[in-house]
Amino acid sequence: MKTPPATRAQYRALTTHDTRWKDMDPYGHLNNVAYYELFDTAVNAWLVNEGLLDILNGDQIGVMVESGCRFLSEIRFPAPVTSGIRVAKIGTSSVRWEIALFAGESDEAAAEGFFTHVYVDAETRRPKPLNDRLRAGLETLA
């Protein structure tokens, strides 16, 4: 049985973006790469805005180790797209993010994706347990 698309209400944090001309492919819809860019932007913007990621001076960073996307319906230009994010699992040094993209005012996801960050020491690039502040922030989206 096919899983129905997620709805906006199933995601903890929502951010609206505009599609860009450069996101389009020759078939008239957003290229698959643009979906992944929107996923990455939604998660990292949330982390920065919440003060949980210091991209210039932080001692811990998230490295993507796994990702995937289920494409459900087209997203086109020009149109707003809303990214919804939530946390599916928090490990010792990892987090699994789930992201949905909603075209225009639609309540049903046009795409659903996920990726897993493993948090590492910014210098050594070795796994490092999530710090308490980051873990507490992630729990607000779980």
C-alpha positions in Angstrom: 0.0 0.0 0.0 1.3 3.4 -1.0 2.0 5.8 1.9 0.0 9.0 1.5 1.8 12.3 1.3 2.7 14.0 4.6 0.8 17.2 5.6 2.1 20.5 7.0 0.8 19.7 10.4 3.2 16.8 10.7 6.2 19.1 10.7 7.5 21.2 13.6 9.2 24.1 11.7 8.0 25.6 8.5 9.9 28.1 6.3 8.7 29.6 2.9 11.1 30.2 0.0 10.6 31.3 -3.6 11.6 28.9 -6.4 14.3 30.3 -8.6 14.6 30.3 -12.4 17.9 28.4 -12.1 16.1 25.6 -10.2 14.2 24.6 -13.3 15.1 21.7 -15.6 14.3 21.3 -19.3 11.1 19.3 -18.4 9.5 22.4 -16.8 9.8 21.6 -13.1 12.4 21.8 -10.3 15.4 19.7 -10.9 16.0 16.9 -8.4 19.1 18.7 -7.2 17.0 21.8 -6.2 15.0 19.6 -3.8 18.1 18.5 -2.0 19.4 22.2 -1.8 16.0 23.2 -0.2 16.3 20.3 2.3 19.9 21.4 3.2 19.0 25.0 3.4 15.9 24.4 5.6 17.8 22.3 8.2 21.0 24.5 8.3 19.1 27.8 8.4 17.0 26.4 11.4 20.2 25.4 13.2 21.9 28.8 12.6 18.7 30.8 13.5 18.3 28.8 16.7 22.0 29.4 17.7 22.8 25.7 17.5 25.3 25.9 14.6 28.2 28.3 14.3 29.5 27.7 10.8 32.6 29.8 11.2 33.8 29.2 14.8 31.9 26.2 16.1 33.8 23.2 17.5 31.2 20.7 16.1 29.7 20.2 12.7 27.2 17.8 11.1 28.4 15.7 8.2 25.8 14.1 5.9 26.2 10.4 5.7 22.8 9.3 4.2 20.0 11.0 2.2 16.9 10.2 0.2 13.9 11.7 -1.4 10.4 10.6 -2.5 9.1 12.8 -5.3 5.3 13.0 -5.2 4.2 15.9 -7.4 5.8 18.7 -9.4 7.1 22.0 -8.1 7.4 24.7 -10.7 8.8 28.2 -11.1 7.6 30.8 -10.2 5.9 29.7 -7.0 6.5 29.7 -3.3 7.6 26.4 -1.7 7.4 25.7 2.0 10.0 23.5 3.7 8.9 21.6 6.8 11.4 19.9 9.1 11.3 17.5 12.0 13.7 15.2 13.8 13.0 11.5 13.5 15.8 10.1 15.6 18.5 11.5 17.9 21.5 9.3 18.5 24.7 9.7 20.5 26.4 11.7 17.7 23.8 11.6 15.0 20.4 13.0 14.0 18.0 11.9 11.3 16.2 14.8 9.8 12.9 14.5 7.8 12.0 17.3 5.4 8.9 17.9 3.3 8.4 20.4 0.5 4.9 21.9 0.0 4.1 23.7 -3.3 2.2 26.9 -3.0 -0.7 26.6 -0.5 -0.9 22.8 -0.8 -1.3 21.0 2.5 0.1 17.8 1.0 3.9 17.3 0.5 5.2 17.5 -3.1 8.4 15.8 -1.9 9.5 14.1 1.3 13.1 13.6 2.1 15.5 12.7 4.9 19.1 12.9 5.7 21.3 11.8 8.6 24.0 14.1 10.1 26.8 12.6 12.1 28.2 15.3 14.3 32.0 15.5 14.3 34.8 17.6 15.8 35.3 20.5 13.5 39.1 20.0 13.4 39.6 16.2 13.6 36.4 15.2 11.8 35.9 12.4 14.2 32.5 11.6 15.6 31.7 13.6 18.8 28.6 13.2 21.0 26.0 15.9 20.6 26.5 18.7 23.0 23.7 19.4 25.5 22.6 22.6 23.9 22.3 21.0 20.4 20.5 17.9 21.8 18.0 20.1 23.7 17.3 22.1 20.5 16.9 18.9 18.4 14.4 17.6 20.9 12.1 20.5 20.2 11.6 19.1 16.7 11.3 15.4 17.7 
